[in-house]
């Protein structure tokens, strides 16, 4: 497949700081190869901006292979762009047409304040993890992996949940800016494995309480999160989170 | 009791309240629809049905159910508004470009709007029937409950408003039924497709069933 060249109009959200008023600014991306990734396209635009002495577009990225969860922006109204099951860095320009106008905005949620341009502060997710998304074990040499048997089905489901990279696209996609898909993945990966059971009841209550406290919205079972999740985390995890929560509240003595 | 009430301050607790009251209200609608079918059996059948509910010993149970029903509606509306306000606050700056993902349904994204129309309908509905049955001055002229229903359904504006409201009832339950099960944590590979189907079927039967009365009395009722 031979590569083609695209000329695109970008409408990019520019915001100088957390409290500054943002606005869309228009940029032209010329001669972009269809082989380029979306972030490479932005790099090309930024190089031109720098050459002209203008402030480059600020966006986050790290691994550029879809596993770190750092990148993330809303492209034409869709978190991580128009494709399903990929992060922004995995989006390639061959999915766009010559002459396209592309709107790029940051993830928008009260709990994810904009730091600059397309960069948002997602430390709210870290706070939820700190509230209960861990297991307490003695550190030291790695224990024998197979000393505690885990049934295959649970291992698979836990692994699927653990695929969450914490990118925040679920929050960005949710009309309620709810973090339920993220929290459900983090609760599920422990609830499904024996290692997670000692703190099972307190974990779910602490994490849900923290999620509420940080100003995320409530889940209304719309499913937009599942559709936009680059790791295709399923909302069956949210049902499991609900079950874990009821189990902890109604059937256990452990209270947050 | 403290732990019990505190549960409903968590977002999942709020959703639990929404699900339980929602399913309860759907159950009520099923019974309501069944009762209304007496309209098809004529004046005496319907008046007799209303009589049995209100003027026999059954009335004590009915009053208790009515109180539970009012509480159910009140909690569902209050909790729904509380959730909606919080959800709005969770995204103070809206997206400029709104695109919809390919999976989520229109009904799920617009529950508050269908709810609003159903609420307006509920108020007018109570005024036209519940109030008229109990305190209406028309009764002094000898009109029976059945006559009140027929007369109301023969007003074109009310008939159209009723039909529109039933469309929104369908849309509300289209998402609401299966959403309640998801909130209860009942999502299972084997049963969820059936629950989704069942919810949409119940939504259709309820909406079409209720809509059939104004349609019948407006278009096909020949009198007496």
Interface residues (C-beta under 8 A of the other chain):
Chain A: X13 X24 X74 X76 X77 X78 X84 X103 X105 X108 X109 X110 X111 X173 X175 X176 X177 X178 X180 X205 X208 X209 X211 X212 X215 X216 X217 X218 X219 X220 X221 X222 X223 X224 X226 X227 X228 X235 X236 X238 X239 X240 X241 X242 X243 X245 X246 X249 X250 X255
Chain B: X3 X7 X10 X11 X12 X13 X14 X15 X16 X83 X86 X87 X89 X90 X91 X92 X93 X94 X95 X96 X97 X98 X99 X100 X101 X102 X103 X104 X105 X108 X109 X111 X175 X178 X179 X182 X183 X184 X185 X186 X187 X189
